[in-house]
Amino acid sequence: MKRISVFLLSMNLLLVGLSGCAACTSSETQTEKVVLNEVAHSIFYAPMYVAIEKGYFAEEGIDLDLVTGYGADKTMTALLSGEADIGFMGAESTIYTHLEQTDDPVINFAQLTQRAGNFLVGRTPDDNFTWQKLIGKDVLGGRKGGMPEMVFEYILRQNGIDPSQVNIDQSIDFGSTAAAFTGGKGEYTVEFEPSATALESSGEGYVVASLGVDSGYVPYTSFSAKSSYINAHPELIQRFTNALQAGMDYVNSHSPEEIAVAIAPQFPENNVDTLTAIVRRYSEQDTWKEDLVFEKDSFELLQDILESAGELEERTEYADLVTTKYAENATK
């Protein structure tokens, strides 16, 4: 009996030890917090929100803290100051920062959208709209040097219009143009979703053109981080990219209705029918890539747009600001 008691005691101690080891292992594999600063909160970025709501980041051991910067300049500031670990914005900001001779360049490691996500909204329906109709008109545009404004001007030039022929108001904050338009400013306004659909629903405006369709394929938004952060956390960047790719795969394999339901918690102010209509609009114009690889041709096109807008005096080497290994690994 004594031997049995000793045996049972030994087994109990062993189980306690194993339990303790399990606890150690659990603490060692705790999720890592990542602060992601997004340029705006828009249905345009549906694959990212799918990744959040479907738990793909959590599955990769990432506790994501999503913060909205309301402008690429603010997102970049948060990234450079260390307030954010990863930035989500137009890659033009990484080029501007690089040209300022920073010692710690901001590197693009994943591209999300391949078309512009904004729409031209007029005060009346116009099934026969042409860009020439904007000559001499008042248009609420975007911040000078930002992608919305530069793509808008790029389209004008592609249609033989000098931007100076259009009265473009670049003074209104990114998130305030729809309210300004409702208040009577401008004859047209350039809007992202859900603002464009909200203006239509209220009868305050009507989508007359898609900048995404008329500008062609443009590397509109990408994820980036300081070189030092990527070098210090390569496995984390890979897991982050894996989660994004899972979100992209979902968007490319599910209906607008299913996508709308998935991202609905991110947009409580919109009903599912509205979300579905917006997702369908973006899906039909081939907004989202199948992978996250930021290709060289796209980077060079972006610099062409910057040059045409007069915002780029010196071009940057693709290899200096883009890495594709994480996006490529995410598809394997």
N, C-alpha and C positions, 0 to 999 in steps of 0.2 A: 504493500500500500504506500509505503514511504517513497519507493522508487517511482510509483505512478504519480504521486503528488509532485515530486521533483520534476518529472517529465512534463506534467501539465503546466507547472510554473515556468519551465523553460520555454514551452510553446507560447505561453502568454507573453513572456518577455520578447520572444522573437516577433510575435504579431505586433506588439507595441513598437518595436524597432522598425518593422516594415512600414507601419502606419506613419511613423515619424519620417522615414525616408520619402514616403509618398508625398507627405506634406512639403518636404524640402523640394521635391521635384516640381510640385504644383507652383510653389512660390517662384521657382526659377523660370517657369514658362508663363508667367503672368503676361497679360496683354500690355503692349506698349502704347502710350498715348502719343498721338500725332495731331498737331494743330494744322488744319488746312484752311487757308484763307482763299475764298472764292471771289472772283471779280464781281459777280452778281448772283442772285438766286433766281434762276430761270428754268423753265421746263426744257429749254434749249439744251440743258446739261443732263437730260434724263438718265443716261447710262450711269452717271456718278450716283444719282439718287437711288437708282435701282440697287446699286452695290451696297448702299447704306441700308436701305429698307429690307433687302433680302438677307442681310447679315453676312455679306461676303467679306467685308472688312473685319468683322468679328471673327469669322472663320480663319482669317489670316493672322489672328492675334493682335489686331489693331483696334485700339480705343480711339475712335475718330472724333475730334472736336472741330466741328465745321463753323467757321466764322465768315460772314459776308463783308467784303471790303468796300463795296459800292464804288468801283473804279479801279482800273489796273494800276494807277499811280499809288493808290492807297494799299493795294495788295502787295505791290513791290516794296513799299516802305515797311510793311509788317514783316516781310520776308527778310529784308536786309537788317532790320533791327533785332531779329530773333524772336519777335512776337509770334511768328508763324514758322512752322517747319517746312511746309510745302505750300507753294502758291499755285493758283489756277487762274490763268489770265491769257491775254494775247501774248504771243512770243515776241512781239515788237518791244515790249518792256525789257526783255532780257538783252535785246540788242542795244537799246539805249543805255542800259546800265553798263554793258560791256565796253561801250565806246567812251564811257567816263573813266576808263582805266582802273576798274575795281580790282583789288587783289584776290577777291573771292567771287568769281563769276557765277551767275545764276544759270544753271544748266537745264534745258528742256529734256525730259525723259519719257514723256508720253503725250501724244496728241489725241484729243477727244473728238473735236468737230472738224469737218472738212468743208463746210459751207458757212457763210454768214447766217446768223440767226435772227436778223431783224427785217422789218417790213416797212414799206412806205405807206403811211396812212393819210388819206385825204379827207376832206369834209363831205364829199359826196361820192357815191359809187361811180366807178369809171371802168367799164369793161374794155374800153379802147385806149387805155392809158399808154402814153409814150413818154420817155424821159424828157423829150423836148418841151413838154408841157410845164416843166419846172422853171424854164428860163423866165427870169423876172419875178418869180414867186418867192414867198417867205417860207422857209423850211426850218423846222427845229431839228438841228443835227446833233452831233456828238462832240465830245471834248477834242480839241485840236491835238493831233498826234495819236489819238486812240483809234482802235480798229474800226468801230462803227463809222466814224467820220471819214477815215481814209478809204474804206471800202466804198462808201457812198460817193466820194469824189472820184474814185477809180472807175466806177460805173458811169458817172457823168462823162469822164474823158473817153471811155470806150464808146460812148454814144455821140462823140463829137462836140461835147459841151464843156466849156471852160467853167470850173466851179465858181469863178468870179461872176458868171452870168446869173447865178442863183443867189438869192439873199439867205445865206445859211447862218442861223443863230447858233453859236457854239458856247453861249454863256450860261445855259441852263444845266443844272446838275443832272447826271445820268438818270437818276430815279424820279426826276420831277417833270420830264418833258410831257408825259401824258396828261398830268394835272394842268400844266401850262396850256396845252392844246385845248383841253376842255374849258379852260378859262378864257379862251379866245385868241391866244397867241398862235401865229403861224397859219398858213394855208395847208401845209403838209407837216407831218412829223415822222421821224424815223424811230420805230418802236420795236422792242423785243416782246416776246410773250411772257406773261399773259396780258401785258398792257394792250397789245394790238387787238386781241380778241375782246378784251374788256371794253375798249372804245367802240367796237362793232356792236357788242351786245347792248350797250347803252344808247346806241344810235348817234354817238358823238363823232364817229369817224368810220372810215371804210378802208380796208386793205386794198391798195391798187397795184402794188408790185412787191415782189420778194427780192431783197438784196442778195439772198443766198442763191437764187436761181440766176439772176442777171450778172452776178460777179463770177460765177463758175466756182471751181474747187479752190478754196482758200483755207490755209491752216489757221483757223480762227482762234482756237483756244488750245492750250496745252498745260501740262503740269510741270512744274519746275522747282528746283531747290538749289541752295547754294552748293557749290562744288565741295566745300568742306563737310557739309551735312551728308551729301551723297557718299563721300569717301569714308565717313565715319559710320554710316548706317546702310551699307549696300544690301544686306539681307532684308532690312525693313523696306527699302525702296522697292525691292523685288516683290515682297509680299503685298505692298500697296498697289503695285502695278498689276499683280495677279488678280486682286479684288476688282480693280477697274475693268480688266479684261472680261471677268465673269459678268459684270454689269453690261458690258458691250455685247457679249454673246447673248444675253437675255433679250436685250432690245432688238437685236437682229434676228431673233427666232420666235418672237411673240407679237401678238396683235396690238394695235394701238389701245384697244380696250384693256387688255391685260397689263400693258405698261402703265396706263393711267391709274389703274387700281394699285399697282405696286408703288408708285411715287406719290399717291394721294396724301399720305401723312405729311409730306414735305410742303404741301400747298393746301392747307385747310380752308383757305379763303375761296377756293375754286371747287365746284362740284365735279364729279367724275365725268359727266358728259362734256363739260368744257375742257377738262384735261384731255379727254380722248380726241376731241376736235383739234386741239393744239398739237398733240403728239402725232396725229395723222398728217397734219400739215407739214411738220418737220420730217416725218418719215418719208413722205412722198417726194420731197425734194432731196432725198439722199444726204441728210445732214450728218449722220454718224458713220464713222469708219468701221470696218470689220475688225481691224487691229488698231494698236496704239502707236505704231511705228511712225515717227516724224521723219519723212523722207526728204532727201536733199532737194529735189525739184520743188517741193512745197516751201522749203525754207528760202530758196532763191526767188520764188514767186512773191513771197512775203516781202522780201527786200525790194523787188520791183515796185510793189505797191507803195512802200515807204519812200522810195526815190521819187515816184510820180507825184507824191503828196508834198515833196520838198522837205521831208523829215529825216532824210538820211544823206549825209555827206560822204560817208565811207562805209563800204560793205564789210561784212564780217564773215569769216570762214565758218562754214557749216560745222566742221569738226570741233570748233571752239565752244559752241553753245548747244550742241545736240548730242545726246547719246541714245542709241537705239537698243542696246543690249538687254535692258530690262523689259522693254516691250516685245522684243523678239523671243525672249525666254518665256514670257507669259503666254505665248501661243503654242508652245511646245507641249 
